[in-house]
């Protein structure tokens, strides 16, 4: 695998040689680890790896406006399976302009190149390894206005994932696309205002995804659209408890959806943070929504997630973190369900100049209706990260 020397050189050059970017920040991270299942697949393959990340971020103010930027690059090297090496390079830009004393326009955009590898098991039982390169892009435009006793907002966004062809390690096989690409369009708007010591808000959202017709036929992926309305309330209490709760209804529509499938489903989003003491923080979350992109089903998934986490300062420099999450996913095209449990325990030690060293253990368990598709992953990683 070629190392991302080009993006790294650009990041360091911009950080150190351009006076206009003198206040920018460089983020870095290096580490290594091992995993019992490198591809997160029923065919569990043990592997060790090394990784490095480098990023440049910053911003500066112009007259009545604000500009922000970010450059990132990362590499992951897997010595035992070189086709599984990963490499990314991305660019993000943001621009905010004050149209008036109460109205602001925000523009955001980004693009990321992702090169990675995986394995595929053919019906004949043959196991093939391959590499591919995907390109992800996102753009959004938002408008906020303070009037009618609160803040009004409307945002239009588009995100796309262009799938690259798989280049197999077995000679003689032609490059082939294995998955469908996806373009997701979203429009949402709402109103937020103070109420009973906190804030209350109402939100409406419309989403639709586009999949090329030939990819629909070739890969069995189909478009759908959702419409959601919800009401939210958030408040920070004096006893160290902060609560945010949102509930509503989300409807899904598609000509490919079965007639017996429930069209309207609950939408839930809840977060609770409790500052137990100066050294201990407890957090909990609950979400339920219909996902249209980055899914295993052909159409959409009704995903419910529950999470709990604990952060505790053991000393002035040593912190312990423990997080648990469980996600249920009901597929809407196929009558199928998956359940994923994950547990992460992390020790983080703060070094000089804000750098941190972390040791992390993780375990993930995946269960599906098809027992042959079940798998588990254990991992251990050590990382050094910081900024300058």
N, C-alpha and C positions, 0 to 999 in steps of 0.2 A: 504493500500500500504506500502510495506517495503521501508524504507529510504535507500539511497545509502551510507551506512556507510563504506562499504568496499573501494570503490573508493575514498571517502573523506579522509579516514585514509591513503591510499597510497599517495595521493597528499601532505598532510601535513607532512607525514614522509619523503618523498623525499625532500621537501622544507626545512625542518628544521634539518635533521639528517645526510645528506650526504654531506660531505665537497666538493666533486667534483661538486655539484650543487649549490654552495653557491651564484652564481650570477643569479640564476633563479628567476622568478617572479610569484607570485600568484595573480590571478585575481578573484574577488568575486563580486556577485550581489545578493541582496535580495529585494523582493518586494511583492506587492499584488495588486489586482485590481478586476474589475468586467466587464462582457461582456453581451450584450443582446442576444447573439447567440453563445453559447459555442462550438457548433459543426459546425458552419458555414454551416447551412442547412436550407431548407425551413421551417422545424419544429423548430422555434426559441425557445430556452430554455435559460432563464436568469441564470447566475451563478456568484459567486465570487470565487477567487482563491488566493493562495499564492505560491510563487516560490523562488527558490534559485539556484545559479550557482557557481561553483568553478572550477578553472583551474590552472594548473601549466605549464609554458612555459619557455624555456631557450635554450641556445646553447653554444657550446664551440668549439674552433679551435684545430685541430690536424695538423700534418705536411702536408702541401699542400691540406688540406681538412677542411670542416666545417660540424658540426653535430648539428641539431636542433631537439627539441622534444616538445611535448605538451600532456598534460592529461586534460580531461574535464569531468565534471559530473554535472548533473542538475536534479532538481525535481520540479514538479508542482502538487499542491494538490488542488482538487476541492471537497470541503466538501459535496455539494448537490448531486454530481454524482461521487462516489468514483471510478467507473470503468473508468472515464475519466482522472484519475491521469496519469501524464507522468513522465517517468524517462529515462535518457540517460547516457551513459558512453562511452567515446571515447579516442582513442590513435592515435597520429600523429607523424611520424618520417620523417626527411629529411636529406639528405647527399649530399654534393657538393665536387667534387674533381677536382683539376686543372690538366688536362692531359698535358698541356703545357702553355706557356705564353699567348696564345690566345684562347685555347680550354678548356672548362669546362664541366664536366659531373654532372648531377643533378638527384638524385633519391628521390622519395617521396612515402609515403604509409600511410594509415590510416584505421581504422576500428571503427565503432560506433554501439552500442547496443541501440535500441529505443523501449521502452515499452509505449503503449498508449491505449486509448479506443475510441470508437465511437458508433454510432447508425446506424441501417439499417432498412429501411422500406420495408417490404415484399409486393408482389403484392396483397396479401389478406388484406392489411391494418394493419397488426400486426407490431408493433415497437419493435425491439430487440436491446439490448445493448450488447456490447462485448469488450473484451480486447485482444490485440495481441502484439507480440514482433517481430520486424524486425531487420535485421542486414545489415548495409550498409558498403561497403568497396571500397577503391580506391587505385590505384597504378599508378605511371608514371615514365618515364625515358626521360630525355631531354639532348640534346647536343647543345652547342653554340660554335661558332667559329668566330673570327674577322678576316676577310680577304675580298678581292675584294672591298675594300673601305667602308665596313660596317659590320654589324653583321648578321650571318646566324644562324638559329635555326631550330631544328627538335625535336618533342616530340611525344612519344607514350604513351597512357593512357588507362586505363580500370577502369570502375566504375560499381559496381553491387549492387543490392538491393534484398535481400532474404526475401520474405514475410513469416511471421509466420502465424500459424493457429489462427483463431478467437475462443476465449473461451467465449461462451455466458453466460450471467448472469442467464438466464432461465434454470433451472435444466432439465436434460433429453436430451439436445441437444449436440450432439458430436462436438468436435472441428473441424472447417472447414476452409479451405483456401478460402478467398473471392476475392483476387486479384492476378494477375500474377506478378512474379518477372521479373527482367530485368538486362541484362549485356550489357553495352555500351562500344564499342571499338572505339578509336579515334587516328588518326595520322594527325599531321599538321606540316607544315614547311614553312619557309619564309626567306626573306632578308630585312633588315632595313638599311638605310643609310641617311646621312645628305643631305638636299636639301632646298634652299631658306630660310635659317634661322630656319628651323625645321627639321623634319624627315619624310621620305617617306618609305613605306614598302609594300611588296607584300606577300600574304599568300595563301596557298593551304591547304585544310582540307578534310579528308575523315572520315566518321563516319558510324558505323553499329551496330545494337543492336541484341542481341540474346535472344530468349524466348523459353523455353522448349516446345516441340511439344504438350505434354499433356496439358500444360497451355494455349497454343494457342487455342486448341479446347474447353477447359473448360471455359475460361474467355473471349474469343473473342479478344485476343490481338495478333498482328501480327508484325513481324520484318520488318525493312526497312533500307535503307542506303542512305546517302547524300554525295554529292561531291560539294565543294565550292571553288571558286577562288575570291579573293578580293584585292583591292588596298586601302591603307590607307595613311593619311597625318596628322601630328600633329605639332602644333607650339604654343609657349608661346609669346605673344606680350607684349610690354613695358607698355601698358595702363591697364594691369591687366587682360587681356582676354587670356584664354587658350582654344584652339580648337583642337579636334581630330575627324576626319571623316574617315569612311571606307565604301566602297561600292563595290558590286560585284554581282555574280549570284550563287545561290545554287540550285542544282538539286536533286530530290528525286526519288528513284527507289525501287519498290517492286512488286512481283507478285500479291499481294493483293490490289494493287492500281487500282481504276477504270480507264477505258480507256479515259474518258472525263476529268479527273483531270489534271490540268496543272502541268507538270513535272519540269519546270524551273521557279524560282521565284527570285525576288530581295532580296539581302542581304544588310542590312543597319546597321550601328552602328555609332552614333554621340554623342559627349559630348562637352558641352560648360560650362566653368566656368568664371565668371566675378567678380573680386575683386573690388566691387563698391567703398568701402572705407576700412579703417582698421577694421571696425566693421561689415561690411556687405558683404556677398558673395551670388551671385545668380548662380544657376546651372540648366542646361537643358540637357535632354538626349533623344535620339531616337534610337530604335532598331527594327530590323525585321529579324527573322531567323526561321528555321523549327526545332521544338523540337521533339525528339524521345523518351525521357524518362520523367517520372513524368508528365504524361498527362492523360486527361480524354477520349480522342479519342482512338479507337482501333489501330491506326497506327501511326499518327503523327499530329502535329498542326502547322499551320503557324501563329506565334505570332508576333504582332506589339505592341510596347510599347512606350508611350510618358510620360515623367516625368519632373516636375519642382520643384525646392526646393529653400528655402531662409533660410539663417542663419544670425542672427544679435545679436551682443553683446549689451545688454541693459545697463549693468554696467560691471565693471571689473570681476565680478563673475557670473552674470546672463546672460544666452544665450537663445534666442528664435529660434526655428526651425519650419518651415512649409514645408511640402512636399505633392505633388499631383502626382498621377500616374494613367494612363488609359491604359488598355491592351485589345486588340482585339485578339481573337483566332479563326481562321477558321479551323475546323476539316477536315481532308483529306479522312478519310474512310467514315464517315457519312456527309451528307449535313447539317451542323450544325455550329452555331457560338455562342460564349460567349463574353461578355464584362464585364470587372471588373474595377471599379473606387475605388481608395482609397485615403484618406486624413488623414494626421497625423500632429498634432500640439504638440510641446514639449517645456517645460520650463526646463532648466538645470541650477542648481546652484552648483558652485564649493566650496567644503568645505575645511577644513584643510588637508594637506598631500595629495592633489590631488584627494580625494574622491569626488564624485558628487551625488547629489540628483536630480531626474528627475520626472516630472509629465507629463503624456502623454495622450492625447485624440486621438482616432482613429475612423474612419468610413469607412466601406467597403460596396460597393453596387455591387451585381452580377446580371446581366441580361442575359437571354438565349432565344433561339428560343421558347423553351417550357416555357411559362409564369409561369407554376406551379412550376418550378425549381428556380425561382428568390428568392433572399434573401438579407438581409442587416444585418450588424453587427455594433454596437456601443460599444466602449470600453474605459475604463479609468484605468490607471495603475500608481502606484508610485513605484520608485525603488531607491535603494542606491547601488552604485557600486564604485569600486576602485581597487587598486593594491598595493602590498607591497613585 
